[in-house]
Amino acid sequence: MRNRSDDLEILIAVVDCGGFSAAAEQLNIQVARVSRAVSKIEQQIGVTLLNRTTRRIHQTDEGRRFIEAVRLGLLQLQHAEEELLANDAFPKGKLRVDAASPFVLHQLVPLIHDFKQAYPNIDLELSSNEGYVDLLEKRVDVAIRIGRLSDSTLHARPLGKSPLYVVASPDYLARRGVPLHITDLQQHDLLGFTSKNLNLWPLKGFSLEAPSLIASNGETVRQLVLSGNGIACLSGFMVKQDIAHGTMIRLFGSEAVYDTGREQIHAVYYKSSSLARRISSFIDFIQPRLSL
């Protein structure tokens, strides 16, 4: 039996996913149920919340204000439930964790089995986003952020620093030669990111202005390097094993600097979060086991 909060959760999913079909897929329910839930809410309050077209939905002005209030209300309801759960001996309930996909793949995934063994009552939900994530909008409890922080509304716990490595594959270097000086990089294929703040290399006097190829995802850049497509600058947490195994070669190691800001890694969450026990359990577990 569905209650009012279920319908409101469906409404939020429609807005966040950008459509009825996408929301239905995310929630694993039928599109017809999604449509009925939204229509029911609109009928009950007597206001059109969403304008539908064949391709997408648009929030009305009334809908935007209503949905913002619903987000806050559902969050308060969740916090009330969490406070009750916090009185139990062991943390339990859902914990939504978000991080860039390379961090999820190379750092979190190897730890999940042991974490579930240690905290069987925590229902962990992992998501991957390459850019900035609004914790409230995406309903994320804790996010792993790489680089300098700027949002003062969030509580942050440092997880450590991951050095940056300028790397290339042995195959690429055999074909194109090993750059001996930073100025030699001008003669090479350089791989970068669509986000310009990730194109900061730890080399004095060097600026990556026009990469030969760019990608939005760090794992994609890593695979491009392994496939011999060029030279890139990647975080140690995703390439240290490649270097150790010889599938990547580190360049300019003696000239690297360690203060670009990209090295910093934090776990962030709302200061007022009542999920503190679950979050602290998760962070306390992963921090000493990370290989940064």
C-alpha positions in Angstrom: 0.0 0.0 0.0 1.4 3.4 -1.0 1.4 6.4 1.3 1.8 10.1 0.6 5.5 10.1 1.1 5.9 7.4 -1.5 4.2 9.6 -4.1 6.4 12.5 -3.1 9.6 10.4 -3.4 8.4 9.5 -6.9 7.8 13.2 -7.8 11.3 14.0 -6.7 12.7 11.2 -8.8 10.9 12.5 -11.9 12.5 15.9 -11.4 16.0 14.6 -10.7 15.9 12.1 -13.6 14.4 14.5 -16.0 11.4 12.4 -17.0 8.8 9.7 -16.1 10.5 6.8 -17.9 13.9 7.6 -16.4 12.4 7.8 -12.9 10.5 4.6 -13.4 13.8 2.9 -14.4 15.7 4.3 -11.4 12.9 3.2 -8.9 12.3 -0.1 -10.7 8.5 0.6 -11.1 6.2 0.9 -14.0 5.9 4.3 -15.8 2.2 4.2 -15.3 2.7 4.2 -11.5 5.0 7.2 -11.8 2.4 9.1 -13.9 -0.4 8.2 -11.4 1.7 9.4 -8.4 2.4 12.8 -9.9 -1.1 13.3 -11.2 -2.5 12.3 -7.8 -0.4 15.0 -6.0 -1.4 17.6 -8.5 -5.1 16.8 -8.1 -4.8 16.9 -4.3 -3.2 20.3 -4.2 -4.9 21.7 -7.2 -1.8 23.0 -8.9 0.1 21.9 -12.0 3.6 21.0 -10.9 5.1 19.8 -14.1 4.6 20.7 -17.8 5.0 17.6 -19.9 6.2 17.4 -23.5 7.0 14.4 -25.6 10.7 14.6 -24.7 11.0 16.1 -21.3 9.4 17.7 -18.3 9.6 21.3 -17.0 8.8 22.5 -13.5 6.2 25.3 -13.2 7.1 28.2 -10.9 4.6 26.7 -8.3 6.1 23.3 -8.9 9.7 24.5 -8.3 8.7 26.1 -4.9 6.6 23.0 -3.9 9.4 20.5 -4.8 12.0 22.5 -2.9 9.8 22.4 0.2 9.2 18.7 -0.3 12.9 17.9 -0.5 13.4 19.7 2.9 10.4 18.0 4.4 11.5 14.5 3.3 15.0 15.2 4.6 13.6 16.2 8.0 11.5 13.0 8.0 14.5 11.0 7.2 16.5 12.7 10.0 13.7 11.9 12.5 13.9 8.2 11.5 17.7 8.3 11.7 17.7 9.7 15.3 15.5 6.7 16.4 17.8 4.3 14.7 20.9 5.9 16.3 19.8 4.6 19.7 20.4 1.1 18.5 23.6 -0.7 19.5 24.9 -0.9 15.9 24.4 1.6 13.0 21.9 0.5 10.4 19.8 1.8 7.6 20.7 3.2 4.1 23.9 5.1 3.5 24.3 6.7 0.1 27.9 7.3 -1.0 29.0 9.2 -4.0 32.5 9.5 -5.6 34.1 9.9 -9.0 34.0 6.6 -10.8 37.8 6.0 -10.7 37.8 6.4 -6.9 34.8 4.0 -6.6 36.4 1.4 -8.9 40.0 1.5 -7.5 39.4 2.4 -3.9 35.9 1.7 -2.6 34.9 -1.5 -4.5 37.8 -3.5 -3.1 36.7 -2.6 0.5 33.0 -3.2 0.1 32.9 -6.9 1.0 34.8 -6.4 4.3 32.7 -3.3 5.1 29.5 -5.3 4.7 30.9 -8.0 6.9 31.7 -5.5 9.6 28.4 -3.6 9.2 25.8 -5.9 7.9 22.9 -3.7 8.9 24.1 -0.7 6.8 22.5 -0.8 3.3 25.2 0.8 1.2 24.3 2.6 -2.1 27.1 3.7 -4.3 26.8 6.3 -7.1 29.4 7.8 -9.5 29.5 11.4 -10.6 32.5 13.1 -12.3 31.6 16.6 -11.3 30.3 18.5 -8.3 27.3 16.8 -6.6 24.6 18.6 -4.7 24.2 16.2 -1.7 20.6 17.4 -1.0 19.4 17.3 -4.6 20.9 13.9 -5.3 20.0 12.5 -1.9 23.6 11.7 -1.1 24.7 11.2 2.5 28.4 11.3 2.1 30.5 12.3 -0.9 34.2 11.7 -1.6 35.6 14.9 -3.1 39.0 15.2 -4.8 40.7 18.7 -4.8 40.2 21.8 -2.7 36.9 22.3 -1.0 34.8 25.5 -1.2 31.4 24.7 0.2 31.3 25.9 3.8 27.9 24.3 4.5 29.4 20.9 4.5 31.4 19.1 7.2 34.6 17.6 5.8 36.9 14.9 7.0 40.3 14.6 5.3 41.0 11.2 4.0 44.6 12.0 2.9 46.4 13.1 -0.2 47.0 11.3 -3.4 50.1 12.4 -5.4 49.8 13.2 -9.1 51.8 11.2 -11.6 52.7 12.1 -15.1 52.5 8.8 -16.9 52.6 7.0 -20.3 52.6 3.4 -21.5 55.9 1.7 -22.4 54.4 1.2 -25.9 53.8 4.9 -26.4 57.3 5.9 -25.2 58.9 3.2 -27.4 57.1 4.8 -30.4 57.4 8.5 -29.6 60.5 8.6 -27.3 60.9 9.6 -23.7 60.5 13.3 -22.9 63.6 14.3 -21.0 62.7 17.9 -20.4 59.4 19.6 -19.6 59.6 21.5 -22.9 59.7 18.2 -24.7 56.1 17.7 -23.9 55.1 20.1 -26.6 56.1 17.4 -29.1 53.9 14.7 -27.5 50.2 13.7 -27.5 48.9 15.0 -24.1 45.6 13.7 -22.6 43.4 15.9 -20.5 40.0 16.4 -19.0 36.9 18.3 -20.0 37.0 19.9 -16.6 39.9 22.4 -16.8 40.6 22.3 -13.0 41.7 18.7 -13.5 44.3 19.8 -16.1 46.7 21.0 -13.4 50.0 19.1 -13.7 52.5 19.0 -10.9 55.3 20.4 -13.1 56.7 23.9 -12.6 56.5 26.1 -15.7 54.1 23.8 -17.5 50.5 24.5 -18.4 48.3 22.1 -20.3 46.6 24.5 -22.7 45.5 22.4 -25.6 45.3 18.6 -24.9 45.4 16.3 -27.9 42.4 14.4 -26.5 40.1 15.1 -23.6 37.7 13.0 -21.6 35.3 13.6 -18.7 36.1 10.5 -16.8 39.4 9.6 -15.1 39.1 5.9 -15.8 38.7 6.7 -19.5 41.9 8.7 -19.5 43.6 5.9 -17.7 42.5 3.4 -20.3 43.7 5.8 -23.1 47.1 5.9 -21.4 47.3 2.1 -21.1 46.3 1.8 -24.8 49.3 4.0 -25.8 47.4 7.1 -26.8 49.6 9.6 -25.0 50.8 11.1 -21.8 48.5 12.1 -18.9 48.5 13.3 -15.4 46.5 11.0 -13.1 46.0 10.5 -9.3 48.1 7.9 -7.6 45.0 6.2 -6.2 44.2 4.9 -9.7 47.7 4.4 -11.3 50.1 3.3 -8.5 49.4 -0.4 -9.3 49.9 0.3 -13.0 53.3 1.8 -12.3 54.3 -1.0 -10.0 53.3 -3.6 -12.6 55.1 -1.8 -15.4 52.1 -1.1 -17.5 52.7 2.6 -17.0 55.9 4.6 -16.7 56.2 7.6 -14.5 57.8 10.7 -16.0 59.5 13.7 -14.4 59.3 12.2 -10.9 62.2 14.2 -9.6 60.6 17.5 -10.8 57.1 16.9 -9.5 55.5 19.3 -7.0 52.8 18.4 -4.5 50.7 21.5 -4.0 48.3 21.8 -7.0 45.3 21.2 -4.8 44.2 18.1 -6.8 46.0 15.9 -4.3 43.5 16.6 -1.5 40.8 14.0 -0.8 37.9 14.6 1.7 34.7 12.9 2.8 32.0 15.6 3.0 28.4 15.6 4.4 26.0 18.1 6.0 27.0 19.4 9.4 23.5 18.8 10.7 23.3 15.3 9.4 21.8 12.8 11.9 23.5 10.0 9.9 26.7 10.7 11.8 27.1 7.2 13.2 26.7 5.6 9.9 29.0 8.1 8.2 31.7 7.9 10.9 31.6 4.1 10.7 32.1 4.2 7.0 34.8 6.8 7.0 36.6 5.2 10.0 36.5 1.9 8.1 37.8 3.0 4.7 40.4 5.6 5.7 43.2 3.3 6.9 42.5 0.9 4.1 42.8 3.4 1.2 45.8 3.2 -1.1 46.3 6.8 -2.1 
